[in-house]
Amino acid sequence: MLASFSRHNGNVFTPAADMETMGTRIRLWEPGYVYSAVSRTVDRAFLFKPNHSRDDHLLDARCHPEALRPDNDLLPAPSIIDIIGSSIARALRAHPVDLHWAESNINHIHFGIGLHSAHIEEASRFLQHANSLIAREVNKTWDREGHVFAGPARVEPCLDDEVVPHQMVYAVTNTVKDGLVETVGESPFFSTFRHLTRGDPLRFWYIDWNAWFDAGGPRTRTHRIKDYLEWVELELAPLPGLAEMAEHRRRTWIRRHVREVEEKARKEVASAGRTFMGVPALFAVAPRGRPSNPKRSGRQPLCHTTVPALYREYRKRHRDFMDEYRKASLDYRNGDFEREFPVGSFRPPLITVYTSSAL
């Protein structure tokens, strides 16, 4: 059975069978699993390129360095790091799930989402809310319109606790494996690495525009936009598979495995006669730029696991789920709008259309 698994991250295996090309897969959300999710930008555009100030990574470099001080009227502008961090924190506050990691690359974001039974309906809502907030502010930053994300996030479950830390390391070291930076520590993108390995707080800010408009907006001269600046902290849940470790041992485990990936990437880059792109070059790229030699989207695995028996059991359960989902979908499209969909999925929303006879 191991022959049907492709090697991934050392001793961790991802099933090679039942893989799909990039597209929208019907999701099966189940409690007790951690889900690896990736949201990618339209045409792989470099919309998450760094733009922060050297003095403050939460401010756009074009912004005055004192803009976050409450005792002046300077209006701050968020960096891409702050946009992603505050958006994820706000979405997490509205839709509680266990967030284990969140890592940005130049054109995609990795999430690690854990679910309890009470969170089943919140997982998709969390991703939608976070991506919506990110897209709105990214478009404002780069003075653009249109979609930021190419489509729904690509989501796969991790079936056992042993595979979860390796998926986290894969997300954290993604910028290194892509040849953008030589070490994770120098990455200029949004990352939870320093929080996971040093305990650095994940604190971000945003302007509560809804509260500003509710208070009168531009019609009221007795308040400033800056009065509605809010701070929010992003909290990560303990990582399954490492939760029983003492905190210092858990941080050491993550640092060691990250270093192993960094060393391997350096050897591969050197043997290929290439160099890492480097931080200055990443700041210099255009946000509307795209890869000159874009990768073809790989085939999407059904799940991630180190245990072949778990994969076989999940594959059967997923096929049964899809059979039931297809039947429910057919009934729904044929007019049975009260049709129950299988547990772990959601019935499409009903759309009410009002017409008027007064024409």
N, C-alpha and C positions, 0 to 999 in steps of 0.2 A: 504493500500500500504506500510505502514511502516514496516509491517511484512516481506517484502522481502528485507529489508535493515539490514545489520549487524552493530552493534554499534561499533564505532571507535572514539577514542579521545573525550570522553565525549559526547557532543551533536552533533557530526558530524557523518554522516552515509555514509557508502560505500555500494553500491548495492550488494546484495548477488546473485541476478540472473544474468544470462549471464556472469558468470565468467569462466575463462579458466585456464587450468593447465599451468605450466611454458613452454614457447615455443615462437616462433616468430609469433607475431600477425601482420597482415597487419595494418600499422598505418594510421590513419586519422588525418592529421595535419590541424588545423583550426585556423585562427587569432582570437585574443580576449580571448584565454584561457591560463591558466598556466598548464603546463604538469609536472607531477611528474615522474621522470625517475630513474631507478636503474640499475647499471652495476655491475655484480657479477663476481668474479674470477673463473677460471677453478677449478672444484672439491672443491670449497669454500676454496682454499688454503689461508694461512695467508700472502699473498704477500704485504699487506699494513701495516704490523706490524711496530711499531715505531723503528727507528734506529738513531734518531738525537742526536746531542751532547747536553749536559746539558747547555753548554755555548751559543749555537746558534742553534735554532731549524731548521735552514735552511741548516745545514751542517751535513753530515754523521759523526757519532761519531768516526769513524776511521780517520777522516780528521783532519789536523792541525787546531787549533782554529783561527789562523790568516790568513787562506787561502783566505778569501774574501777581504783582504786588497789589493788595487791595486798596492802598492809600493813594493811588493815582487813577487817572481816567483813561489810561492806555488800554485799548481793546486787544486782548491776546488772540493769536491765531494758532490753532492746534497743529502739531506735527502729525505725520502719518502714524508714528508710534502711538501718540496720544489718541488719535482717532480710533485706531483699532482697539487699544486697551479700554478706553472709556465706553466704546460701543459694546464690547463683550461684557463688561461689568454691568452696564445698564440692562442688557438683555438677560443676564443671569439673575439680576434682581427681580425682573418681571416674570421670568420663567425658570424656576429653580431646578437645576440638574446638577449632577456632580461633575464639575469641570476639572480634569486632571492635568491638561496641558493645552496651550494655545501658542502656535509658532507661525510667524509670517515669513514668507520668502518674497521675492520681488514681484511675483504675480500669482501667488496663492497662499492660503492660510490652512494650517493643520489644527484640528481640534481633537481632544480626547474626552468623550462624554460618557459618564456612567449613569445608569438608570435604576431607580427604585420603582416599585409598582405604582407609586403615586405620581411618578414623573413621566409616564408613558406618553401622554399627550403634550408634554412640555418640550420634548427633544426637538421636534421639527419646528415648533414655535420659537425656541431659543435660537436656532440657526437662522431662521427667517428674520427674526428681530435684529440679531447682531449684524447680519449681512445688509439689511436695509439701512441701519444707522451708518454702517461703514460706507456704503455706496453713496449715500446722500452727502456725507462730509468729504469723501474723496473727490466726487464730482465738483464740489464747491472749491476744493483746494486747487485742482488742476483746470478749473474753468471749462468744464466739459459737460455734456449731456448724454443721456442714454444709459444703457445697462453697464454696470461694473462687473458683475459676475456672469459667467457664461451659462449658468443654469443652476439647478439644485445641487447641493453638496453631494459628493460621492462618499457613501457611508458603508463601512463593513464592521461587523462585530468581532471582538476578540473573545474566543470561547474559553480561555483558561487564564488564570492569574499570571502564569509564567510568561505568557506572550505579551502582556500589557506593558511592562517596563521596556521591552525591546521596541514596541511600537512608539513609545514615548521618545526613546533615544533616536529612532529613525526620524521623527518629526523635528526634534531639537537640532540634529546635525544635518538637516536637509540642505541648508545653505552651503555647508562644507562639501557635501557630496556633489552638489551642482557646480562646484568650482568657483563660487562667488567670494568666499573668505576662507582663510587658512585655518582659523580657529573659531569656535562658536562664540567665545568671549569677545571677539572684535566685531561681531555681526552688528550692522547698523539698523537691523530690522526689529520689529516688535518680537519679543521673546520672553518666555517665562523661565529661561535657563538660570539666571542669577537668583531668582526666587527659589527654584528647586534645589540649587546647590549651595546657596549662601543665606537664604531666608530674606533677601531684599524685598521690601514691600512693593506691591503692584498698585500704585496710586496714580490716578489720572483725573483730569478735569474736563468739564464741558459746560456750555452755556445752556441753561434751561429756557429755551425760546418759548415754550408753551406757557411757562409761568410769567415770562415777560409780557407776552401778548395778553394773557388773562388779566394782568395788572394794568392794562391800558396801552401797552406797546408804545409806539411813537406819539400817541396822543397825550401821553402823560410826561410832563417835563420834570417831575420831581423824583424820577428814578433813572438809574443808569443801566445799560445792558450788563455792565460788569457786576452789578448787584445780584445778578442771577447766575453767577459762576458757581458751579457745584463741584465738589470733589467726591470721587467714588473709588473704593478699593476693590480690587479683583481678588477673590479668595479661591484657592485651588483645594480640591478634596484630596485626601491621602490616596496614594497610588496603590491599587490592588497588586499584590505580589511583593510589595516593599513595605506595606503598612505595619508589619510586625517588627520591622527593624527599628533600632534606635535612630533618632533623627540624624546624628552625625554619621552613622553607618550608611543610612539611606543616601545622604548627600555624597558620601565617598563612592558608593556604588555607581551613582549617576555620572560623577566626574570621571571615574575610571573608564566606563564604557564609552563616554563621549571622546575621551583621549584616544581610545583604540580606533574609533572611526576616523578621527582627525589624522592619526598616523597612517592609516591605510589610505586615506584620500591623498595625503602628501606623496606617498610612494606612487600611486596611480598617476597623479598629475606629472610627477617627475619622469616616470617611465614613458609617458606619452609625449614628452617634450613640450608640455604646456605650462602655464602659470595660472595662479589664482587671479581672479579679476581685481580684487582689492577694494578697500573702502572708498578711496578717492574716485575711482572709476564708477562705482555704484552711485555716488552722489551726482556724477556728471551725466548719467544716462537720461534720456528724455522719457517722461512718464507715458507718452504715447508710443514709445518704441516697442518693438517686439523682437523675439529671438530671431537671429539671422538664419539659424538652422533649427527650427522648432522640432521638438520630439513628437513622435506620434503617441497619442494616448495609449497606454498599455491596457491590456485586458484586465478588467476589474475582478479581483478574487471574490469568491462568495463569502469568505471569512478568513480569520487568522487564528492559528492554533499550533500547539506543539504536539497535540495528541491526535493521531489518525482516527481513533474511534469516535472522538468528539466531532470530528469533521464529517464522518459518515452519518452519524446521528443527526447532525444539523442539516446536512444536505437533504435527507429524507423529510425532515420536518419542514424545511423551506419549500420543497416541492409540493407537499400536502397543502401548505399555506397558499402557494400560488394557484393551485387547482381551485381551492375554495374562493380565492380572491377573483379569479376569472369568472366563476359562476355568479358571484355577487355583483360584479361589474356588469355582466350581461343582463341580469335581472333589473339592475338599477337603470341601465340605458333603455330598457323596455318599459319603463314606467313605474317600477316598484320602488318608489322613493323611500320607503320605510325598511328596505332590505338591510339586514344586519351584515356588516362586513366582518371578516375574521379578526380575532383579537390580535392586537399589534399593528393593525392598519386602521385607516380612517375613511369614512364615507365621504365622497366629494360633497362640497357645500351646495345647498339648493339655492338657485338664483330665482328671485321673484321678479317678474316683468309686469309692469303696470301699463295698460293701454287706455286710451281715451277715445270715446265714440264721438266727441265733439271735434270733428275735422271739417 
